[in-house]
Amino acid sequence: MTLYGEPRVWLERFPEGQASEIYCDHLGLRYRGEVIRAASWSPSWGEPLDQDVYFRIILMSRRSANLRPQISGSRIAVCLPGTMPSRRRASSTGEVAAIRETQALYLASDDPEADLIPSTLRRRQQGVEQELLGEDSVRYSRGAVMTGVGPVMDATDIAAVFAGVDPLEWFQRLGARLLSQSYPALPIDASGLERAITEDDIPQIHRAILDHPGGDHEVLTALGPALGFSSHAAPGVFDTSNCQPLSILREWFNQQPEQASFHAARTYLAHETGLTMPLAHLCLLLFVHTESPPMEIRLTSRDGLSTVDGRPLLTTRLTSGLIPLLPWDMNLAGPGAQIDGESEPGWEDTIQHLSYLSTNLAALVQGSDMATAEAVLAHPLQSLSQSRGVLAQFAQASGGPHPPGSARALDRLAAILDETSAGFTSVYRKIRGLYPDPRLVEDDIRAMHRLAEIVVF
């Protein structure tokens, strides 16, 4: 009966015992947090925040002299009421519960003239609920707020947080205070932003930067300069030369004794420097995409992963040129994924690039050796060599250049063919050097075969 008699905002928006999601804007970013109302303390609530929860507010319904919560960090706040509930509160909660039960009876009625009583009940319920929320405001205004760094709020501050009768406003005020104490400054420049950057903006920025389907350069123009992904002089052009988060990552990696955990790097950039988790994830991908000397992400598994055009991912070694092939996926790097300077490739590491010479290589990533892969690759390379020969004969016979538009593509493919005798690694490196986007290999191959057919006829 007591819970059923609580104000609707408690029952629907912040039910007791459940973590309810809320958002709070701070210095240009919108952060996700959670509110938990509870009658008794759970030690798990005081554990360090990770993933995409940036602040946690625990609203205790009663004060206990024995409560000594262990709180790790300054972004977890435990709110204790200052006074015991009044006797009138029990009467008010009982009245709200009775009103709800009566309303349920009228909802089941078919009498069209029965609306007067429910409307009267609704007004009375709203009035009593406001009284209850007002009492809650007074109780918590006279209480205490504890964090992992001690009681950082005095009575005046606490009263300001719990002013009014809207709990969401209480929690957003407190969340903003927790964030500002932990992140007095952020590695972005929000001065020119018209609104906070949300977690939904990050995939859109990712698509715009990497020219993925659905990418809109207007979002890069609007948000890129603030994040350091473009400049104020050319806001729609991807440029990380002055990106502070990438500089922070560079310093962090320089301090690591060996290869680092992808998740450790992302958590550091997120919870230590204050970037939201999706933004930290994007920064790591762009770091690998642009950094020199080159970096790589080494996955523990490629199962279930695919490229942006729907093809299966064929390698667990993600280098700079492969980052644009991947769609937005916060779960890209599972547990155990590492990030480090680029290593020497094994033959399986070359398959993603070589697959654009022959799609049949996709079936050979696991369970096959290099000799088998060479045999599979031999036919498309032979066909490409024949087309190259046809075009060379045409040029010689006509006494002129190659067919219009073919020279550059032919030069690139000729350079690849010249490396085939040196083995997989040499061909792989040649593709990487000539094609920042390895998918363009297929475009050149199609163009060569088409031109060869035209010349023959």
N, C-alpha and C positions, 0 to 999 in steps of 0.2 A: 504493500500500500504506500510506503514512504517513497519508493522510487517512482511509482505510478503517479504520485502527486507532485513530482518535480516539474519545474517549468519546462516547456516544450524544447527550448534550446538545449537543455541538458539531456533530455531523452533522445532527441533526434540528431543534434550536432555533436554533442560530447557525452555519449553514454558512458556510464561508470564502468571502469575496468577495461576499457578499450583505448587503443592509441588512435586518436583522431588527427587527421592531417590538416595542417594549416600552412599558410605562406606568409612570408614577411619580406618586404623590400629593404635593402640596405646598400647604399653606395652604388646604385645602378644595377644590382643583381637581385633577382627574386629567389629566396631560399625556402626550402621545404623544412618544416618542423612538425612536431607532434605534441599533442596535449593528452595527458592521462589523468582522469579523475579516479581517485581510489580512497578506500577506507583504511587500507593497511599497506605498508611499504613492501615492495619487491626488490631485492638486491640487484636484479638485472637492469632496473631502470637507471642505476647509477654507473653502469659500465660505459666505456668510451663510445662516443658517437662515431659511426662510420657509414659507408655507403652514401645515400643521398638524404640523410636526416641531419640537419645542422643545428637544431636546438630542440630541447625536450623540456616540457613544463609539466610537472606533476602537481596536481591540485589535491591535497589531502583534505578529506571531508571532516576530519577531527584531529585535534592536537593531542599528542601523547608525550608525556614527560620522558618516556624511555626511547623515543625515536632518535637514533643517531645514524642517519643514512650515510653510507659511503658513496660519495659523489666524485667521479673522475672528470674533471674539466670544468671550465667556466660557462659552458653553454647548456648545462643541465641545471634547472632551477626547481627546488621543492618549495611549494607555497603552503604555509601552515595558517589556519584561521586563528584569529586572536581571541575570540570569545565563544562561549558555548551557544548553540542555537537557542533562541528565545522560546518560551512556552507557546507563544502565538504561532511560531513556525510549524509546530506539529499540527495545530488546528488548521493552518492555511494549506499544508500539504494534503491533509485529509479532505479539505473542501475541494481542492483541485481534482483529486482522485474521484470524488463523488460526482463532480461536474462531468468528468470524462465518461463515467459509467452512464450517467443520464443522457449525455449526448449520443452515446452508442444506441440507446433505445430509440431516440428520435430519428436517427439515421435509418433505422429499419422500418420506420413508419411510412405509410403511403398517403397520409393525410396532407393535402396541399396547404392547409391552413395551419399546419403545425410548426411553421418556420419561426414564429415570434418567440417561442420559448427557447429554441436552440440559439437564436441570435442574442437573446438576453444572456444565456449561459456563456456564450463566447466572450461577450464583453466582460462579464464577471470573472471569467477565467483569466483573461488578459490582465485585468486589474490585479488579481491575486498573484499571478505570476510575476508581475512587475514588483510587487511588494516583496516577494521572496528573493528576487534578484537584487533588489535594493538592500535586503538584509545580508545577502552574500557579499555584496560590495563592501558593506561596513565591516563584516567579520574579517575578510581578507585584508582590507585596508589597515586593520588594527593588528594584523598578524606579522609573520616573518617570512622572508624569502632566503633560502639557503642555496648556495652553489658550491662547486668544488673548490672555490677559492675563498670561501667564508661568506659572512653576511655583508655583501657589497652594497646593499641598499638600506638607506635610513628610513625612518618613519614617513618622512615627507615624500620620498620617492615611491614607496610602496603605496601610499594613499593615491598618488597620481596615477599609478598603473591601474588600480582597481576602481577608479572613478567611473561613475555611470552605471548603467544596468545592461550593458551589452558585453557578454563574456568574450566574444571574438575580439572586440577592441582591447580588452584587458590583455589577452594573450599576444596580440600583435604588438602592443606597447612593450610588454615584457620581452618578447622575442627580439624586437629591435634593440633593446638595451643589452641583451646577452650577445647579440652579434656585434654591436658597436664596441663592447668591451673586449671581445676576442679579436676582432678585425677592425682596428681603428683606421686602417688604410688597406686598399686592395691594389693589386698590380694591373689595374685597368684605369682608364680615364673616362669617367661617366659624366664629365661636366657638360658635354654637348648632347647627351641623350634626352629624348623627350619622354621616355618611359623606361621602366626596369627591364632588363633582359631576362627572359624566362627560359625554363628548360625546353620549352617547345620551339624556341628560336634556334637552338643549337643545331638540330638536324637540318634546318633550312639553310643555315650558314654553311654547314658541311657540304650540302648539295650545290650551293652557289659557288663555293671555292673550287670544287672538283668537277664542276660542269656536269653534274649528274642530272638525269631526267627530273623535271620539276624544279630545278634550281632557278632561283630568282635573284639576279644580281642587285636588285633594289634592297634586299635584306643585308647584303654585304656593304652596300653604300651607306645604309642607315646605321649599322652596328659595327662594321669592321674597324673604323678608326678608334672607337672606344676600347676595343679588345686588342688592338695592335695587329689586326689581320689585314689592314690596309692603311693608307695615309690620309690625312685631311686634304692633301693636294689632289690625290686620286683615290677617292673613297671606294670606287667600284672595282679597283684593281688589286688582286691579292698580293700582299707584300708584308713579310714578317720581319723586315730589317730592324724595326723598332718595337718588336713585340716583347714586352716585359715578362710575361709568363714563360716564353721560350728561353729567355735569358736565365730565369730562375731554374728551369729544368737543366740547362747546361751547367750551371754551377753545382746543382745537386748531383748530377751524374759524375762530375769531376771529383766529387768527394767520396764516391762509392769505391770500395776496394776491388770489386769485380763486377760482373754483370748483375743487374738489379732486377728485382721483381717488378713486372709491369704494374701490378696492383699497389705495390709500395710506392712507386713513383706517382701513380694517380692519386692515391690517398694523401701523399705529401702535398701535392699541388692543390688538392681540394681542401682538406681539413687544416693544413698548416698555413697555407697562404690565403685561403678564403674563397677560392673559386668554387662554383657549384660543380657537382660531380660530372654532369654532361659536358660542361665547359672544360674541365680538367682532362676528360677523355679526348675531346677534340684537340686540345693543345698537344697531347702526347702523339696523336696521329700526325699532326702537322709538323711536329718536331722531327719525327722519323722521315717525313716526306721532304723536308727542306734542309736538315742539318748537314754540315760538312765539318770534319770527316763524316762519312755516311754512317747511319745507325740502322739497326734492324730489330724487329720484334720476332721472337722465336716462340711460336705457339706450341702447346703440348698436344693439340689435336686440331684437325681441320674439319672434323665431322660436322655436317650440317651447315657449313659455311659455303657461301657462293659469292661470285662477283656481281657487280651491279647489273650486268646483262643476263644474269640467271645461270651462268655456268658454274660448275663446282670449283671451289678453290682447290688447287692441286699441290700446294706447298704449305709448310708450316713456318717458312722463313719469309717474313714480310719486309721487303726493302723499300726504298723511296719510291720507285716506279710502280710498285704494286698497291700502295696506299690509295691512289685514285681509282683503282679497280673495285674497291670494296664499298658496299653500301653502308649507311649508318647502322651501327649495331653496338650497343653498350656492352653486350656480352661477347664481343669479338675475342677477347683474350681471356680464356678461362683460368682457373687456378693453376699456378705453376708457370705461367707465361713469363718470359724474360725479355729484357730490353738491354741492348749493348751495342758496341761498335760493330760494324758489318764484318762478318766472318767469311772465310773461304767457303764457297758453295760446294755441296756434294751434288751428285748428278740429279737427285730428286729435287734439289733446290732450283734446278734449271728448268724443270718441266713446265712451269707456268708460262715462262717466256717462249719456250720451244713449242708449246701447244698451239701457238699462233702460226707456226709453220705447218703443223699437222695436228688436227683435232683428235686423231687416233691415239695420240700420246696420253690422253686423259685417262685411259684404262690401264696405264702402266705405272702409275705412281707407286703402288705398293705391290710387292710380290714379283717384281721383274728386275732384271739387271740391265746394265748399260748396253750390252750387246743386243739384247732384244729391242731396246728403245732405238738403237741405231738402225736396226733393220726396218722398224716401222717408219722411221724418219726418211729412209732412203728414197722411197717412192716420190713423196712430194718434192724432195730436193732435186731428184732427177727430172721431174716434170718442170720444175722451175728453171733448171739449167737448160732444158730444151727450149723453153720460151725465150730465155736469154739469148740462146744461139740464133733463134729465128730472127729476133730483133736486130742482132748484130749483123747477120747476113743482109737484112733489109737495108741497114744503114750503109753497108759496104757497097751493095749493088746500086743503091740510089745515089751514091756519092755525096750524100748529105747527112744531117744529124738523125738521131733516132726520132720516131714519131713525136709530134708535139705533146708536151706534158709528161713524157715518159722518162726523160733523162735522169731526173733526180731520183725517182723511184727505182729505176734500173741500177743506178749507182749504189743505192743502199742495199738492194738485194744482191748485187754482184759482190759487194763487200762481205755479206753474210756467206755466200757460196764459197768465197775464197778461204773462209775459215773452217769449212767442214772437215778438212783433212786433219786439223789440229784438235778436233774433239768437241765434246759437249760444252765444256767450260768456255772455250774460245768463242763458239757460236753464241752462247748465252751472253758473254760480255760484249760481243759486237752488237747484238740486238739492243742491249741496255744502252750502249753508247749512241746508237743511231736513232733509237725510238724511246723518247721519254715515256710515251704511252705504248706498251707493246702491242696493243690491239691494232695499231696502225700498220703492223706487218701484214695483216690480212688484207687491208685496203690496197697495199702495194702489190701483193701477190695477185689479187683479182684484176688489178689494172694491167699487170704484165701479161697474164694469160689472155685477157680480152684483146689487148693490142696485138699479141702474137696471132690470134685467130683472124683478126682483121687483115693483118699483113699477108697471111697465107692465102686468103680469099681475094 
